[in-house]
Amino acid sequence: MQPIALPDRAIVTVSGQDAQDFLQALITTDLDLLDDDEARPGALLTPQGKILFDFMVTRDGTSLRLETGADQAEALLKRLTMYKLRAPITLSLTAPAPVTVHFEETPGAYRDGRFAKADKAVYRAYGAAGETTGTDEYERLRIASGVAVSGADYALQDAFPHDVLMDKNGALSFKKGCYVGQEVVSRMQHRGTARRRVVIVAADTALPATGTALTAKGRTIGALGSVIGSSGLAIVRIDKAGDAMASGDQILAGEVPVTLVLPAWTGLDFPAEADEASA
């Protein structure tokens, strides 16, 4: 498959002798586990545990690169500058930044850890690219792999990391110690209270537009995110979806009947409310 140039991306680079220690105390990703050839997802959370910024983290020599959406890059830089104080680090912004997706191992590219969880080979490269094609094939693969992104699938400051599978894709650490919002997400993990999850949506006809409500028995259980043709992603209440499935009730996206599947790589399943009540 031909490489794909991603639009509207930006890079915040953190350099200096304390770059890793600085970020390690702020973001969800455990940087001690970040390999030199890996692109790992991560986020900077609000104190209440919701996703304030999301990004892909890579190493660039001794520096760390945060690849993010161009629409949030300046705000991310400003927030990191607020935390910087007198730390011996340098922050810089490249916007827009050339980001290319490859589908085979490529010199200088980083394997995307989100797709690796789904056993898909996707690599991210930074810098000028050769001939590329449109993004549709990448979007289809992203949907089929259950990889959610902010903007298309969820709004920043409105989702917890568990909602978008960060507890499953390597973005969220429960062992490295404190970071912003860590107490909230750790509580969700240990209590098992996460009920909103990304699902893969399929229909026999074209799905309606992003933002369309998903309903079961007339009650809203989620909303469509990314959509291409008859496939899409959504964040839903999996307990409500599980209850509908157990009862044989139809799930609708607008007026379109749909089926919901949790990404296999997550190991999650749909609990039914009746099952939970008897547990």
N, C-alpha and C positions, 0 to 999 in steps of 0.2 A: 504494500500500500504506500502511495506517495506521501511524503511528509506534509504536515498541515501547519500553517502559520496561525497562531491564536491571536485574535485582535484584542485590543484594549487591555494589555497587561503592563505592569510596572514592577520595578524591583527596588526594594529598600535594602541597602547593604550596611551591615554592622561590622566595623573593622576595629582592630586594636587588640592589645594583649588580654583585655578582659571581655572580649566580645561574647565568648561562649558563656562565661559566668553571668554576664549581664542578662542575656536572653534566657538562660536556664531558670532564672528566678522570676521570669515574667510570663513566658508562654507555656502552652500545654505540652509541647513536644519535649521528650527527653533527649537532649542533644548528645548525651553520652552514648546513645544507641544509634546515632546518625552516621551511616557509612559515607565514605568519600564519594561514592558513585551513586548515591541514593537521593531522591527527592521525596521528602516525607511531609505529609500534611501537618498543619498546626494552626493554632489560633491564639489570639490575645483576648481574654475574657473580661467582662465587667466584674466588679466585686460580687454581683449577684449570680455569677456563673453563666451568663449568656454570652454568645459569640459577638464580640465587638469588631474584630477583624479576623479574616481567615487568609491563609497563605500556604505556599509550598516552600519548605526550607531545604537549602542545599549549601554545601561548603564550596567556597571559592578561595582555595589556598587556606590562609589563616582567618579569612573573613567568612561571615555567614550571610547568605543571600535569602531574602524573603520575597518571593514572587507572589504578587497579589493583583487584584483588579485595579485598573487605572483610576477608577472612581473612588477608591478608598485609600490610595497610596499616600497622598499628602496628609490625610488625617492620621494614618498609621505613623508616618514620620514624626508628626507633631506630638503624638502620644508617647512615642519612644523618647523623643527629646525631653518631654516632661519628666520621664523616669530617669533620664541620664544623669542629672545633677553633675557631680564631678568625676564620674567614672571615666577612666582613660580609654574611651572608645570614640570612634568617628561614625557618624550616620550620614548616608548619602542616598539620593533618590535618582533613579533613571526612569523617566516616564515620557513617552511610551517606551517600552522595552521589547526587543524582538524575542519572542518565545515560539519555538517550533516543536511540534510533536512528531516523533518518529515511532515506527512500529517494528523496528528491529534494533539490535544493539548498534550504537553509533559512537565513534570516538568523540569524547568530550561531552556526551549526553548523560543524563541521570535517569535511572529507572524510577518511574512513578510508583511509589509504594502503595497507593490506593488501588491501582489496577493489578499490581502484583498479588494483592490479597485475593483477587478474582482470577488469578492465574492467566492474566493477559499481559503481553509484552508491550508496554508503552514507555517511551523515553522522552524527556524534556531537554531541549538544548537552548542555549542562550547565545545570542550573537546573530550576525547576518546569515541567512539561509539561502539555499539554492532554489530550484523550482518547487513550488508547493501547490496544493490544491485547496478546495473549500473545506469548511469545517463539518459538513453533514456526516461524513463517515465517523469522525471522532465523536460527534454528539450521539450517534447511534450506539457506538461502542460504550460510551459513558453511561447511557441509559441502561443498556443491557447488563452492565457491570454493577449497577446500583451506586454510582458515584455522584453524589449531590454536590452542587456548587451554590455559593451565595448569589443572590440576585435572581437567578433562574428558578431555584428550588426552595430557597428560604431567604427571609430578610434578616440582615444583620441586626443585632440587639433584640431579636425575637425568638431565637432558637438556642436551646442548650446543646452542648457537644453530643450528648447521647442521641438527641433527635436526628442528627445527621450522620450517625455511626462513627463518630470520632473515637468512641471507646473501643471500636472493633478494627479500625484501619491504621492504627499506629500513631494517631495524632494526639492521644490523650494518655498521660502518664498518671498512675496511681502510686508510684513508688519513689519518684525522684525528690519529693519534698514540696515545700510551699511554692506556689505561684499564684498570680491573681485569679480569684474565683475557685481555687483548688478545693476549698472546704465544701463548697456547694456540690461540685461534681463528684467528689469523693463520697458525700452522703448519699447522692443518688445511686452511685455504684453499689455501695454496701447495703443499702436498703432495698435495692432492686425496684426502684420506683419509676424507672424510665418506661413510658408507655407510648410516646410519640416516636415513630421510626420511619425511615425511608423505605418505601416499597416500590417494586417495579409494577407498572400498570399496563395491561394489555386489553385490547378490544377487537371486535370483529370488523369495526368500521373506524374511521378517523376519530381520534379523540378531540374533544373541545379544547378551548384555549387554556393556556396557563392561568391559574387562579380559580378555575372552575371548581366548585365544591364537590367533594365525594360524599355520598350519602348512603345510609343503610336504614331501612325502616323509617325514612323521612327525616332522619337525624344526621347532621353533618359530622363526619368522622375525620375529615382532612381536606386537602386541596391539591389539585394538580400543580406540578412544577414544570420541568422541562417536558416538551411534547414534540415528537416527530412522527407524523402519520398516526398509526394505531398503537404506538408504544410511548410510554412516558414514565416519569417518576412522580411520586407524591410523598408527603409526610402525613401519616395517618395515626390515629389512635389504634394500635394493634389489638388492644383488648376489645374495643368496639367492633373492629373488623372481624376478629376471631369469633365473637359472639354471633355476628351475622352469618358467617360461614357455617358455624355449628348448627344454626337454626335453619339453614337453607335459604336465607333471605338474600335478595339481589342487591348488589352494590352498584351504584350508578355514579358516573361522572357527568353531571348535568342530567341529560336524558339517555346517556349511552351506557349500557350494561358493560361492566368491566370485571376482570379478574385481577387479584392482587397477589404478588409473590414477594416474600422477603429474599434479599440476595442470599444465595446459598452459602457464600463464604462467611457470613456473619454467625452462622450457627443458631440464629434466632428462629422462633416459631410464633404462631398466633395463639395467644391464650384466649380462652372463652371466659366471659364473666361468670358463667355458671360453674366453670372449673375452679376459678379463683375463690368463689364463695364457699365451695366445699373443701378447699385446701386447708 
